[in-house]
Amino acid sequence: MSRDLSSLVRAFIVYVRSISEYCSVVWNPFLLKDVTALEKVQRRFTKRLRGMNKLTYHQRLVKVGLESLELRRIRADLVLAYKIIFGLTDLNTEDISRYAPITPDVVTATNCTVYMPYSKSTARYNYFNHRVGRIWNALPCDEVDFSSLRRFPNSLTVQVLVRYCSLNFI
């Protein structure tokens, strides 16, 4: 019943986006048609907001203060990888990281490489190690702050992550 933009966006975040992002590090679509179908939910919502139908999807996201769902899934994957590598979970660090750094302030591209086991199967291409490893190993160390768990997700800006998206949002 409301047409208040902030109320509608807040309701979307609470009721819709939370469902679409549930367990995204476990289930993360890799086929372009699946990524597009999931993104279509947010695309349709933003287009139905008052005064937004003539703007591009990227312009609508900026105007309402949202990020694409694909960017949010990439960030969630990287945050989980950070937690595993730095021992902030009960998971075995050796399963994901070839070289685990002792402290976050000594991370560089050479001493914290995510291990990606070789596989001929294309089904394993989207396993967590492969999916995150491709991105983690290519992160620009001069732009990403590895010093703490609080700073790490904040340093993963749209400009850093957009190059790893399969859909073009800009």
DSSP file (Angstrom, degrees, kcal/mol; ACC not computed):
  #  RESIDUE AA STRUCTURE BP1 BP2  ACC     N-H-->O    O-->H-N    N-H-->O    O-->H-N    TCO  KAPPA ALPHA  PHI   PSI    X-CA   Y-CA   Z-CA
    1    1 A M              0   0    0      0, 0.0     2,-0.2     0, 0.0     0, 0.0   0.000 360.0 360.0 360.0 -25.5    0.0    0.0    0.0
    2    2 A S        -     0   0    0      1,-0.1     0, 0.0     2,-0.1     0, 0.0  -0.510 360.0-170.2 -83.7 150.2    2.9    2.3    0.6
    3    3 A R        +     0   0    0     -2,-0.2     2,-0.4    46,-0.0    47,-0.2   0.213  45.5 128.9-116.0   9.2    4.8    4.2   -2.1
    4    4 A D     >  -     0   0    0      1,-0.2     4,-2.2     2,-0.1     5,-0.2  -0.552  53.6-147.0 -69.4 121.3    7.6    5.3    0.1
    5    5 A L  H  > S+     0   0    0     -2,-0.4     4,-2.5     1,-0.2     5,-0.2   0.900  94.2  48.4 -59.1 -47.4   10.8    4.3   -1.6
    6    6 A S  H  > S+     0   0    0      1,-0.2     4,-2.2     2,-0.2    -1,-0.2   0.867 111.9  50.0 -66.3 -35.3   12.8    3.6    1.5
    7    7 A S  H  > S+     0   0    0      2,-0.2     4,-2.3     1,-0.2    -1,-0.2   0.908 112.1  47.5 -68.0 -41.8   10.1    1.5    3.0
    8    8 A L  H  X S+     0   0    0     -4,-2.2     4,-2.3     2,-0.2    -2,-0.2   0.912 113.1  47.6 -66.1 -42.6    9.7   -0.6   -0.2
    9    9 A V  H  X S+     0   0    0     -4,-2.5     4,-2.5     2,-0.2    -2,-0.2   0.912 112.1  50.3 -64.9 -42.0   13.5   -1.1   -0.5
   10   10 A R  H  X S+     0   0    0     -4,-2.2     4,-2.4    -5,-0.2    -2,-0.2   0.908 110.6  49.5 -62.2 -42.4   13.7   -2.1    3.2
   11   11 A A  H  X>S+     0   0    0     -4,-2.3     4,-2.9     2,-0.2     5,-0.5   0.896 110.3  51.1 -63.7 -40.1   10.9   -4.6    2.7
   12   12 A F  I  X>S+     0   0    0     -4,-2.3     5,-2.6     2,-0.2     4,-2.0   0.928 111.1  48.0 -61.8 -45.2   12.6   -6.0   -0.3
   13   13 A I  I  <>S+     0   0    0     -4,-2.5     5,-1.0     3,-0.2    -2,-0.2   0.921 118.0  40.7 -61.3 -44.8   15.9   -6.4    1.6
   14   14 A V  I  <5S+     0   0    0     -4,-2.4    -2,-0.2    -5,-0.2    -1,-0.2   0.923 128.7  25.0 -72.1 -45.6   14.2   -8.1    4.5
   15   15 A Y  I  <5S+     0   0    0     -4,-2.9    -3,-0.2    -5,-0.2     4,-0.2   0.804 132.8  22.8 -96.6 -31.8   11.7  -10.4    2.8
   16   16 A V  I  X<S+     0   0    0     -4,-2.0     4,-2.1    -5,-0.5     3,-0.5   0.871 120.0  46.8-104.2 -52.5   13.0  -11.1   -0.7
   17   17 A R  I  ><S+     0   0    0     -5,-2.6     4,-1.8     1,-0.2    -4,-0.2   0.864 107.8  58.3 -64.4 -35.1   16.8  -10.6   -0.8
   18   18 A S  H  4<S+     0   0    0     -5,-1.0     4,-0.4    -6,-0.4    -1,-0.2   0.866 108.7  46.3 -62.5 -34.5   17.3  -12.6    2.4
   19   19 A I  H >4 S+     0   0    0     -3,-0.5     3,-0.8     1,-0.2    -2,-0.2   0.915 112.2  49.0 -72.6 -43.4   15.7  -15.6    0.8
   20   20 A S  H 3< S+     0   0    0     -4,-2.1    -2,-0.2     1,-0.2    -1,-0.2   0.742 115.6  44.6 -70.2 -21.4   17.6  -15.3   -2.5
   21   21 A E  T >< S+     0   0    0     -4,-1.8     3,-1.7    -5,-0.2    -1,-0.2   0.429  80.1 127.8-100.7   0.1   20.9  -15.0   -0.5
   22   22 A Y  T <  S-     0   0    0     -3,-0.8     5,-0.1    -4,-0.4    -3,-0.0  -0.397  90.2 -10.2 -62.0 124.5   20.3  -17.8    1.9
   23   23 A C  T >> S+     0   0    0     -2,-0.2     4,-2.7     1,-0.1     3,-1.1   0.828  83.4 157.4  56.1  37.5   23.2  -20.2    1.9
   24   24 A S  T <4  +     0   0    0     -3,-1.7    -2,-0.1     1,-0.3    -1,-0.1   0.751  67.6  59.4 -67.0 -22.5   24.7  -18.5   -1.2
   25   25 A V  T 34 S+     0   0    0     -4,-0.2    -1,-0.3     1,-0.1     3,-0.2   0.743 112.6  39.9 -76.5 -20.2   28.2  -19.8   -0.4
   26   26 A V  T <4 S+     0   0    0     -3,-1.1     2,-0.6     1,-0.3    -2,-0.2   0.888 127.0  31.4 -88.4 -49.6   26.8  -23.4   -0.6
   27   27 A W  S  < S+     0   0    0     -4,-2.7    -1,-0.3    -5,-0.1     0, 0.0  -0.933  71.9 158.9-113.0 111.3   24.6  -22.9   -3.6
   28   28 A N        -     0   0    0     -2,-0.6     7,-0.1    -3,-0.2    -4,-0.0  -0.970  38.3-125.4-132.8 115.8   25.8  -20.3   -6.0
   29   29 A P        +     0   0    0      0, 0.0    -2,-0.0     0, 0.0     3,-0.0  -0.316  28.3 175.2 -64.8 141.8   24.6  -20.4   -9.6
   30   30 A F        +     0   0    0    136,-0.0     2,-0.3     5,-0.0     3,-0.0   0.576  51.2  92.9-120.8 -19.2   27.2  -20.6  -12.2
   31   31 A L  S >> S-     0   0    0      1,-0.1     4,-2.4     2,-0.0     3,-0.6  -0.606  77.7-130.6 -75.0 137.8   25.2  -20.9  -15.4
   32   32 A L  H 3> S+     0   0    0     -2,-0.3     4,-2.5     1,-0.3     5,-0.2   0.849 107.1  55.9 -58.5 -36.5   24.6  -17.5  -17.0
   33   33 A K  H 3> S+     0   0    0      2,-0.2     4,-2.0     1,-0.2    -1,-0.3   0.859 109.8  46.1 -66.0 -33.8   20.8  -18.3  -17.3
   34   34 A D  H <> S+     0   0    0     -3,-0.6     4,-2.2     2,-0.2    -2,-0.2   0.892 112.4  49.2 -74.3 -40.4   20.6  -19.0  -13.6
   35   35 A V  H  X S+     0   0    0     -4,-2.4     4,-2.2     1,-0.2    -2,-0.2   0.914 113.9  47.4 -62.5 -42.6   22.6  -15.9  -12.6
   36   36 A T  H  X S+     0   0    0     -4,-2.5     4,-1.8    -5,-0.2    -2,-0.2   0.901 110.1  51.9 -65.4 -42.5   20.3  -13.9  -14.9
   37   37 A A  H  X S+     0   0    0     -4,-2.0     4,-0.6     1,-0.2    -2,-0.2   0.898 112.3  45.9 -63.0 -40.2   17.1  -15.5  -13.5
   38   38 A L  H >X S+     0   0    0     -4,-2.2     3,-0.8     1,-0.2     4,-0.7   0.905 113.6  48.3 -69.1 -41.2   18.1  -14.7   -9.9
   39   39 A E  H 3X S+     0   0    0     -4,-2.2     4,-2.4     1,-0.2     3,-0.3   0.783  98.3  71.5 -68.6 -26.2   19.2  -11.1  -10.8
   40   40 A K  H 3X S+     0   0    0     -4,-1.8     4,-2.6     1,-0.2    -1,-0.2   0.792  88.6  62.2 -61.6 -28.9   15.9  -10.7  -12.6
   41   41 A V  H <X S+     0   0    0     -3,-0.8     4,-1.9    -4,-0.6    -1,-0.2   0.947 110.5  37.5 -62.6 -48.6   14.0  -10.6   -9.3
   42   42 A Q  H  X S+     0   0    0     -4,-0.7     4,-2.6    -3,-0.3     5,-0.2   0.872 114.9  55.7 -71.4 -36.3   15.8   -7.5   -8.1
   43   43 A R  H  X S+     0   0    0     -4,-2.4     4,-1.6     1,-0.2    -2,-0.2   0.920 110.1  45.4 -60.9 -44.5   15.8   -6.0  -11.6
   44   44 A R  H  X S+     0   0    0     -4,-2.6     4,-1.3     2,-0.2    -1,-0.2   0.895 111.8  52.4 -67.1 -40.8   12.0   -6.3  -11.8
   45   45 A F  H >X S+     0   0    0     -4,-1.9     3,-0.6    -5,-0.2     4,-0.6   0.948 110.9  45.8 -60.6 -49.1   11.6   -4.9   -8.3
   46   46 A T  H >< S+     0   0    0     -4,-2.6     3,-0.7     1,-0.2    -1,-0.2   0.831 109.3  56.0 -66.3 -30.5   13.7   -1.8   -9.0
   47   47 A K  H 3< S+     0   0    0     -4,-1.6    -1,-0.2    -5,-0.2     5,-0.2   0.802 103.2  55.3 -70.9 -27.2   11.9   -1.2  -12.3
   48   48 A R  H << S+     0   0    0     -4,-1.3    -1,-0.2    -3,-0.6    -2,-0.2   0.568  83.6 106.2 -83.4  -9.2    8.5   -1.1  -10.6
   49   49 A L  S X< S-     0   0    0     -3,-0.7     3,-1.9    -4,-0.6     4,-0.4  -0.412  89.0 -86.4 -69.4 149.0    9.5    1.6   -8.2
   50   50 A R  T 3  S+     0   0    0      1,-0.3    -1,-0.1   -47,-0.2    -2,-0.1  -0.330 110.0   5.0 -61.5 127.9    8.0    5.0   -8.9
   51   51 A G  T 3  S+     0   0    0     -2,-0.1    -1,-0.3    -4,-0.1     3,-0.1   0.541 107.4  94.5  80.0   8.4   10.1    7.1  -11.4
   52   52 A M    X   +     0   0    0     -3,-1.9     3,-1.4    -5,-0.2    -2,-0.1   0.530  50.8  92.1-107.5  -8.4   12.6    4.3  -12.1
   53   53 A N  T 3  S+     0   0    0     -4,-0.4    -1,-0.1     1,-0.3    -6,-0.1   0.718  88.3  48.0 -66.9 -20.6   11.2    2.6  -15.2
   54   54 A K  T 3  S+     0   0    0     -3,-0.1    -1,-0.3     2,-0.1     2,-0.2   0.516  96.2  90.0 -95.8  -5.6   13.2    4.7  -17.6
   55   55 A L  S <  S-     0   0    0     -3,-1.4     2,-0.1     1,-0.1    -3,-0.0  -0.528  82.2-107.6 -88.1 156.8   16.6    4.3  -15.8
   56   56 A T     >  -     0   0    0     -2,-0.2     4,-2.4     1,-0.1     5,-0.2  -0.339  35.2-104.9 -73.6 165.2   19.0    1.5  -16.5
   57   57 A Y  H  > S+     0   0    0      1,-0.2     4,-2.4     2,-0.2     5,-0.2   0.913 121.9  49.9 -59.2 -44.2   19.4   -1.3  -14.0
   58   58 A H  H  > S+     0   0    0      1,-0.2     4,-2.2     2,-0.2    -1,-0.2   0.911 110.5  49.8 -62.5 -42.7   22.8    0.1  -12.7
   59   59 A Q  H  > S+     0   0    0      1,-0.2     4,-2.3     2,-0.2    -1,-0.2   0.892 110.6  50.4 -63.8 -39.0   21.3    3.6  -12.3
   60   60 A R  H  X S+     0   0    0     -4,-2.4     4,-2.1     2,-0.2    -2,-0.2   0.915 109.4  51.0 -65.1 -42.1   18.3    2.2  -10.4
   61   61 A L  H  X>S+     0   0    0     -4,-2.4     5,-2.4     1,-0.2     4,-1.0   0.922 112.4  46.1 -61.1 -44.1   20.7    0.2   -8.1
   62   62 A V  H  <5S+     0   0    0     -4,-2.2     3,-0.3     3,-0.2    -1,-0.2   0.908 111.2  52.7 -64.1 -42.3   22.7    3.3   -7.4
   63   63 A K  H  <5S+     0   0    0     -4,-2.3    -1,-0.2     1,-0.2    -2,-0.2   0.867 116.9  36.6 -65.2 -37.5   19.6    5.5   -6.8
   64   64 A V  H  <5S-     0   0    0     -4,-2.1    -1,-0.2    -5,-0.1    -2,-0.2   0.489 112.8-115.1 -95.0  -3.3   18.1    3.1   -4.2
   65   65 A G  T  <5 +     0   0    0     -4,-1.0     2,-0.3    -3,-0.3    -3,-0.2   0.834  68.5 132.2  78.3  33.3   21.4    2.2   -2.6
   66   66 A L      < -     0   0    0     -5,-2.4     2,-0.3    -6,-0.2    -1,-0.2  -0.730  45.1-141.4-111.0 163.5   21.5   -1.5   -3.6
   67   67 A E        -     0   0    0     -2,-0.3    -9,-0.0     1,-0.1     2,-0.0  -0.829  36.4 -89.2-115.2 160.7   24.2   -3.8   -5.1
   68   68 A S     >  -     0   0    0     -2,-0.3     4,-1.8     1,-0.1     5,-0.1  -0.346  32.9-123.0 -66.0 152.4   23.6   -6.5   -7.6
   69   69 A L  H  > S+     0   0    0      1,-0.2     4,-2.1     2,-0.2     5,-0.2   0.851 111.4  56.7 -65.8 -34.5   22.9   -9.9   -6.2
   70   70 A E  H  > S+     0   0    0      2,-0.2     4,-2.2     1,-0.2    -1,-0.2   0.913 106.0  49.6 -64.5 -42.4   25.9  -11.4   -8.0
   71   71 A L  H  > S+     0   0    0      1,-0.2     4,-2.4     2,-0.2    -1,-0.2   0.901 110.4  51.2 -61.1 -40.7   28.3   -8.9   -6.4
   72   72 A R  H  X S+     0   0    0     -4,-1.8     4,-2.2     2,-0.2    -1,-0.2   0.874 109.3  50.1 -66.5 -36.9   26.9   -9.7   -3.0
   73   73 A R  H  X S+     0   0    0     -4,-2.1     4,-2.2     2,-0.2    -1,-0.2   0.903 110.3  49.9 -68.0 -39.5   27.4  -13.4   -3.6
   74   74 A I  H  X S+     0   0    0     -4,-2.2     4,-2.3     2,-0.2    -2,-0.2   0.927 111.5  48.7 -62.8 -44.3   31.0  -12.9   -4.6
   75   75 A R  H  X S+     0   0    0     -4,-2.4     4,-2.3     1,-0.2    -2,-0.2   0.904 110.1  51.3 -62.5 -41.7   31.6  -10.8   -1.5
   76   76 A A  H  X S+     0   0    0     -4,-2.2     4,-2.1     1,-0.2    -1,-0.2   0.893 109.7  50.5 -63.4 -39.9   30.1  -13.4    0.7
   77   77 A D  H  X S+     0   0    0     -4,-2.2     4,-2.3     1,-0.2    -1,-0.2   0.929 111.8  47.2 -61.5 -45.6   32.3  -16.1   -0.9
   78   78 A L  H  X S+     0   0    0     -4,-2.3     4,-2.4     1,-0.2    -2,-0.2   0.860 109.6  52.8 -67.4 -35.6   35.4  -14.0   -0.3
   79   79 A V  H  X S+     0   0    0     -4,-2.3     4,-2.3     2,-0.2    -1,-0.2   0.908 110.3  48.0 -66.6 -41.1   34.5  -13.2    3.3
   80   80 A L  H  X S+     0   0    0     -4,-2.1     4,-2.3     2,-0.2    -2,-0.2   0.910 110.8  51.3 -64.8 -40.7   34.0  -17.0    4.0
   81   81 A A  H  X S+     0   0    0     -4,-2.3     4,-2.9     2,-0.2     5,-0.2   0.912 108.9  51.6 -60.9 -41.8   37.4  -17.7    2.4
   82   82 A Y  H  X S+     0   0    0     -4,-2.4     4,-2.4     1,-0.2     6,-0.2   0.932 109.9  49.2 -58.8 -46.7   39.0  -15.0    4.6
   83   83 A K  H  <>S+     0   0    0     -4,-2.3     5,-3.1     1,-0.2     6,-0.7   0.886 113.8  45.8 -62.5 -39.4   37.5  -16.6    7.7
   84   84 A I  H ><5S+     0   0    0     -4,-2.3     3,-1.3     3,-0.2    -2,-0.2   0.943 113.5  48.1 -68.4 -47.6   38.8  -20.0    6.7
   85   85 A I  H 3<5S+     0   0    0     -4,-2.9    -2,-0.2     1,-0.3    -1,-0.2   0.878 114.8  44.8 -63.2 -39.3   42.2  -18.9    5.8
   86   86 A F  T 3<5S-     0   0    0     -4,-2.4    -1,-0.3    -5,-0.2    -2,-0.2   0.269 115.6-111.3 -93.0  12.9   42.7  -16.9    8.9
   87   87 A G  T < 5S+     0   0    0     -3,-1.3    -3,-0.2    -5,-0.1    -4,-0.1   0.790  75.2 134.1  70.3  29.2   41.4  -19.6   11.2
   88   88 A L      < +     0   0    0     -5,-3.1     2,-0.3    -6,-0.2    -4,-0.2   0.393  67.3  49.3 -91.3   3.1   38.2  -17.8   12.2
   89   89 A T  S    S-     0   0    0     -6,-0.7     4,-0.1     2,-0.2    -9,-0.0  -0.798  90.3-112.3-128.0 173.2   36.1  -20.9   11.6
   90   90 A D  S    S+     0   0    0     -2,-0.3     2,-0.1     2,-0.1    -6,-0.1   0.334  80.8 114.0 -88.3   7.2   36.5  -24.6   12.6
   91   91 A L  S    S-     0   0    0      1,-0.1     2,-0.5     2,-0.0    -2,-0.2  -0.440  80.4 -97.6 -77.8 154.1   37.2  -25.6    9.0
   92   92 A N    >   -     0   0    0      1,-0.2     3,-1.1    -2,-0.1     4,-0.5  -0.605  25.7-154.4 -76.2 119.6   40.6  -26.9    8.1
   93   93 A T  G >> S+     0   0    0     -2,-0.5     4,-2.9     1,-0.2     3,-1.1   0.825  90.3  64.6 -62.1 -34.0   42.7  -24.2    6.6
   94   94 A E  G 34 S+     0   0    0      1,-0.3    -1,-0.2     2,-0.2    21,-0.1   0.727  91.5  65.0 -67.1 -20.7   44.8  -26.7    4.6
   95   95 A D  G <4 S+     0   0    0     -3,-1.1    -1,-0.3     1,-0.1    -2,-0.2   0.785 119.7  18.7 -72.1 -26.0   41.7  -27.7    2.5
   96   96 A I  T <4 S+     0   0    0     -3,-1.1    19,-2.4    -4,-0.5     2,-0.5   0.731 118.4  59.4-113.6 -32.8   41.4  -24.3    0.9
   97   97 A S  B  <  -A  114   0A   0     -4,-2.9     3,-0.2    17,-0.3    17,-0.2  -0.871  50.1-165.7-112.1 130.1   44.7  -22.5    1.4
   98   98 A R  S    S+     0   0    0     15,-2.6     2,-0.5    -2,-0.5    -1,-0.2   0.900  92.1  21.4 -73.4 -41.8   48.0  -23.6    0.1
   99   99 A Y  S    S-     0   0    0     14,-0.8    -1,-0.3    -6,-0.1    14,-0.1  -0.955  76.2-159.3-129.1 111.5   49.9  -21.1    2.2
  100  100 A A        -     0   0    0     -2,-0.5    12,-0.1    -3,-0.2   -14,-0.1  -0.809  17.8-134.0 -92.9 122.8   48.1  -19.8    5.3
  101  101 A P        -     0   0    0      0, 0.0     6,-0.1     0, 0.0    11,-0.0  -0.370   8.5-131.8 -71.8 155.3   49.6  -16.5    6.6
  102  102 A I  S    S+     0   0    0      1,-0.2     5,-0.0     4,-0.1    -2,-0.0   0.918  87.7  12.6 -74.5 -44.5   50.2  -16.2   10.3
  103  103 A T  S >  S-     0   0    0      1,-0.1     3,-1.7    -3,-0.0    -1,-0.2  -0.950  76.2-117.3-132.8 153.6   48.6  -12.8   10.7
  104  104 A P  G >  S+     0   0    0      0, 0.0     3,-1.2     0, 0.0    42,-0.1   0.749 107.4  67.2 -62.0 -23.7   46.3  -10.8    8.4
  105  105 A D  G 3  S+     0   0    0      1,-0.2    42,-0.1    42,-0.2    41,-0.0   0.554  96.5  54.9 -78.5  -4.0   48.8   -7.9    8.1
  106  106 A V  G <  S+     0   0    0     -3,-1.7     2,-0.3    40,-0.1    -1,-0.2   0.224  76.8 130.2-108.9  15.0   51.4  -10.1    6.2
  107  107 A V    <   +     0   0    0     -3,-1.2     2,-0.3    -4,-0.1    39,-0.2  -0.514  23.4 155.8 -74.1 129.9   49.1  -11.2    3.4
  108  108 A T     >  -     0   0    0     -2,-0.3     4,-0.7    38,-0.0     3,-0.3  -0.861  58.1 -95.7-136.8 176.0   50.3  -10.8   -0.1
  109  109 A A  T  4 S+     0   0    0     -2,-0.3     3,-0.1     1,-0.2    30,-0.0   0.782 121.5  49.4 -65.7 -25.3   49.5  -12.5   -3.4
  110  110 A T  T  4 S+     0   0    0      1,-0.2     3,-0.3     2,-0.1    -1,-0.2   0.763 111.5  43.3 -89.2 -25.3   52.4  -14.9   -2.9
  111  111 A N  T  4 S+     0   0    0     -3,-0.3    -1,-0.2     1,-0.2    -2,-0.2   0.367 114.7  46.4-104.8   8.3   51.9  -16.1    0.7
  112  112 A C     <  +     0   0    0     -4,-0.7     2,-0.5    -3,-0.1    -1,-0.2  -0.467  70.0 157.6-144.9  68.8   48.1  -16.6    0.7
  113  113 A T        -     0   0    0     -3,-0.3   -15,-2.6   -14,-0.1   -14,-0.8  -0.815  38.8-129.4 -99.0 130.9   47.2  -18.5   -2.5
  114  114 A V  B     -A   97   0A   0     -2,-0.5     2,-0.3    19,-0.2   -17,-0.3  -0.656  26.9-124.1 -79.4 129.9   43.9  -20.5   -2.5
  115  115 A Y        -     0   0    0    -19,-2.4    18,-0.1    -2,-0.4    -1,-0.1  -0.565  23.9-170.5 -77.8 131.0   44.5  -24.0   -3.7
  116  116 A M        -     0   0    0     -2,-0.3     3,-0.1    17,-0.1   -20,-0.1  -0.886  17.7-142.0-123.5  99.1   42.4  -25.2   -6.7
  117  117 A P        -     0   0    0      0, 0.0     2,-0.1     0, 0.0    13,-0.0  -0.289  26.8-105.4 -62.7 143.6   42.8  -28.9   -7.3
  118  118 A Y        +     0   0    0      2,-0.0     2,-0.3     0, 0.0     0, 0.0  -0.441  46.0 171.7 -70.4 138.9   43.0  -30.0  -10.9
  119  119 A S        -     0   0    0     -2,-0.1     6,-0.0     1,-0.1    -3,-0.0  -0.978  34.6-156.5-150.3 135.7   39.8  -31.6  -12.2
  120  120 A K  S    S+     0   0    0     -2,-0.3     2,-0.3     2,-0.0    -1,-0.1   0.678  73.8  96.4 -80.0 -18.3   38.7  -32.7  -15.7
  121  121 A S    >   -     0   0    0      1,-0.1     3,-0.5     2,-0.0     4,-0.2  -0.559  62.5-156.6 -77.7 129.6   35.1  -32.5  -14.6
  122  122 A T  G >  S+     0   0    0     -2,-0.3     3,-0.9     1,-0.2     4,-0.3   0.689  90.2  71.8 -76.1 -17.5   33.3  -29.2  -15.4
  123  123 A A  G >  S+     0   0    0      1,-0.2     3,-0.7     2,-0.1    -1,-0.2   0.830  95.4  51.9 -65.7 -30.8   30.9  -30.0  -12.6
  124  124 A R  G X  S+     0   0    0     -3,-0.5     3,-1.8     1,-0.2     6,-0.3   0.539  83.5  90.9 -82.3  -6.3   33.6  -29.2  -10.1
  125  125 A Y  G <  S+     0   0    0     -3,-0.9    -1,-0.2     1,-0.3    -2,-0.1   0.788  89.4  46.0 -60.9 -27.8   34.4  -25.9  -11.7
  126  126 A N  G <  S+     0   0    0     -3,-0.7    -1,-0.3    -4,-0.3   -98,-0.1   0.301  82.9 124.0-100.7   9.5   31.8  -24.2   -9.4
  127  127 A Y  S <> S-     0   0    0     -3,-1.8     4,-3.2     1,-0.1     5,-0.3  -0.309  79.5-103.1 -62.0 156.4   33.0  -25.8   -6.2
  128  128 A F  H  >>S+     0   0    0      1,-0.2     4,-2.9     2,-0.2     5,-0.6   0.883 119.3  52.4 -52.9 -47.2   34.0  -23.4   -3.5
  129  129 A N  H  >5S+     0   0    0      1,-0.2     4,-2.0     2,-0.2    -1,-0.2   0.919 116.9  38.4 -57.9 -45.0   37.7  -23.8   -4.0
  130  130 A H  H  >5S+     0   0    0     -6,-0.3     4,-2.0    -3,-0.3     5,-0.2   0.936 117.8  48.4 -71.7 -46.4   37.5  -23.1   -7.7
  131  131 A R  H  X5S+     0   0    0     -4,-3.2     4,-0.7     1,-0.2    -2,-0.2   0.928 123.8  31.3 -61.2 -46.8   34.9  -20.4   -7.5
  132  132 A V  H  X5S+     0   0    0     -4,-2.9     4,-3.7    -5,-0.3     5,-0.3   0.849 113.8  61.9 -81.1 -35.6   36.7  -18.5   -4.8
  133  133 A G  H  X<S+     0   0    0     -4,-2.0     4,-2.3    -5,-0.6   -19,-0.2   0.895 100.0  53.9 -59.2 -42.0   40.2  -19.4   -5.8
  134  134 A R  H  < S+     0   0    0     -4,-2.0     4,-0.4     1,-0.2    -1,-0.2   0.904 118.6  35.5 -58.7 -41.1   39.9  -17.8   -9.2
  135  135 A I  H >X S+     0   0    0     -4,-0.7     3,-0.9    -5,-0.2     4,-0.6   0.935 116.9  50.7 -80.3 -48.2   38.8  -14.5   -7.6
  136  136 A W  H >< S+     0   0    0     -4,-3.7     3,-1.2     1,-0.3    -3,-0.2   0.910 110.2  50.1 -57.2 -45.7   41.0  -14.6   -4.4
  137  137 A N  T 3< S+     0   0    0     -4,-2.3    -1,-0.3    -5,-0.3    -2,-0.2   0.692 113.8  46.7 -69.5 -17.4   44.2  -15.3   -6.3
  138  138 A A  T <4 S+     0   0    0     -3,-0.9    -1,-0.3    -4,-0.4    -2,-0.2   0.411  81.0 124.7-102.9   0.6   43.4  -12.4   -8.7
  139  139 A L  S << S-     0   0    0     -3,-1.2     2,-0.8    -4,-0.6     3,-0.1  -0.362  70.1-115.6 -61.9 136.1   42.5   -9.8   -6.0
  140  140 A P    >>  -     0   0    0      0, 0.0     3,-1.5     0, 0.0     4,-1.5  -0.640  22.6-156.6 -74.4 111.6   44.7   -6.7   -6.3
  141  141 A C  T 34 S+     0   0    0     -2,-0.8     5,-0.2     1,-0.3    -2,-0.1   0.751  90.1  58.1 -64.0 -24.6   46.6   -6.7   -3.0
  142  142 A D  T 34 S+     0   0    0      1,-0.2    -1,-0.3     3,-0.1    -3,-0.0   0.703 112.7  39.4 -78.4 -17.3   47.2   -2.9   -3.2
  143  143 A E  T <4 S+     0   0    0     -3,-1.5     2,-0.4     1,-0.0    -2,-0.2   0.647 104.7  73.0-102.5 -19.1   43.4   -2.3   -3.2
  144  144 A V  S  < S-     0   0    0     -4,-1.5     2,-0.7    12,-0.1     8,-0.1  -0.838  70.7-142.5-106.1 133.3   42.2   -4.9   -0.7
  145  145 A D        +     0   0    0     -2,-0.4     3,-0.3     6,-0.3    10,-0.2  -0.835  22.0 173.2 -97.7 109.6   42.7   -4.5    3.0
  146  146 A F        +     0   0    0     -2,-0.7   -40,-0.1    -5,-0.2    -1,-0.1   0.322  51.0 102.9 -93.9   6.0   43.5   -7.9    4.6
  147  147 A S  S    S-     0   0    0    -42,-0.1     2,-0.3     1,-0.1   -42,-0.2   0.768  90.2  -0.4 -69.2 -27.2   44.3   -6.4    8.1
  148  148 A S     >  -     0   0    0     -3,-0.3     4,-2.1   -44,-0.1    -1,-0.1  -0.989  66.7-111.9-156.3 161.3   41.0   -7.4    9.8
  149  149 A L  T  4 S+     0   0    0     -2,-0.3    -1,-0.1     1,-0.2   -66,-0.1   0.806 117.2  53.9 -65.1 -29.5   37.7   -9.0    9.1
  150  150 A R  T  > S+     0   0    0      1,-0.2     4,-0.7     2,-0.1    -1,-0.2   0.897 113.2  40.7 -70.2 -40.6   35.9   -5.7    9.5
  151  151 A R  H  > S+     0   0    0      1,-0.2     4,-1.6     2,-0.1    -6,-0.3   0.807 102.7  70.5 -79.6 -29.8   38.1   -3.9    6.9
  152  152 A F  H >X S+     0   0    0     -4,-2.1     4,-0.7     1,-0.2     3,-0.6   0.941 100.7  41.3 -58.3 -55.8   38.2   -6.8    4.4
  153  153 A P  H >4 S+     0   0    0      0, 0.0     3,-0.7     0, 0.0    -1,-0.2   0.861 113.5  55.3 -63.2 -32.3   34.6   -6.7    3.1
  154  154 A N  H 3< S+     0   0    0     -4,-0.7    -2,-0.2     1,-0.2    -3,-0.1   0.803 104.5  53.6 -68.2 -27.9   34.6   -2.9    3.1
  155  155 A S  H << S+     0   0    0     -4,-1.6     2,-1.8    -3,-0.6    -1,-0.2   0.610  86.2  87.2 -82.4 -10.9   37.6   -2.9    0.8
  156  156 A L    <<  +     0   0    0     -4,-0.7    -1,-0.2    -3,-0.7   -12,-0.1  -0.566  69.9 177.3 -85.8  75.1   35.9   -5.2   -1.7
  157  157 A T     >  -     0   0    0     -2,-1.8     4,-2.4     1,-0.1     3,-0.3  -0.173  46.2-102.9 -76.3 169.6   34.3   -2.3   -3.5
  158  158 A V  H  > S+     0   0    0      1,-0.2     4,-2.6     2,-0.2     5,-0.2   0.882 122.6  57.1 -60.0 -39.0   32.1   -2.5   -6.6
  159  159 A Q  H  4 S+     0   0    0      1,-0.2     4,-0.4     2,-0.2    -1,-0.2   0.849 110.6  43.7 -62.9 -34.5   35.1   -1.4   -8.7
  160  160 A V  H  4 S+     0   0    0     -3,-0.3     3,-0.4     1,-0.1    -2,-0.2   0.907 121.3  38.0 -75.6 -42.6   37.2   -4.3   -7.4
  161  161 A L  H >< S+     0   0    0     -4,-2.4     3,-2.1     1,-0.2     4,-0.3   0.739  96.2  77.0 -85.4 -24.2   34.5   -7.0   -7.7
  162  162 A V  G >< S+     0   0    0     -4,-2.6     3,-1.3     1,-0.3    -1,-0.2   0.786  85.9  64.2 -62.7 -26.1   32.7   -6.0  -10.9
  163  163 A R  G 3  S+     0   0    0     -3,-0.4    -1,-0.3    -4,-0.4    -2,-0.1   0.660 101.5  51.9 -71.2 -13.2   35.6   -7.5  -13.0
  164  164 A Y  G <  S+     0   0    0     -3,-2.1    -1,-0.2    -4,-0.1     2,-0.2   0.363  87.4 106.6-102.2   3.4   34.7  -10.9  -11.7
  165  165 A C    <   -     0   0    0     -3,-1.3   -94,-0.0    -4,-0.3    -3,-0.0  -0.564  60.6-150.4 -82.9 145.6   31.0  -10.7  -12.5
  166  166 A S  S    S+     0   0    0     -2,-0.2     2,-0.3     2,-0.0    -1,-0.1   0.734  84.3  61.5 -84.3 -23.2   29.5  -12.7  -15.4
  167  167 A L  S    S-     0   0    0   -132,-0.0     2,-0.7    -3,-0.0    -2,-0.1  -0.780  86.2-125.4-100.9 149.1   26.8  -10.1  -16.0
  168  168 A N        +     0   0    0     -2,-0.3    -5,-0.0     1,-0.1    -2,-0.0  -0.843  32.7 168.6 -96.2 116.2   27.6   -6.5  -16.9
  169  169 A F              0   0    0     -2,-0.7  -111,-0.2    -7,-0.1    -1,-0.1   0.553 360.0 360.0-103.5 -11.0   26.0   -4.1  -14.5
  170  170 A I              0   0    0     -8,-0.1    -1,-0.1  -112,-0.1    -2,-0.1   0.400 360.0 360.0-113.1 360.0   27.7   -0.9  -15.5
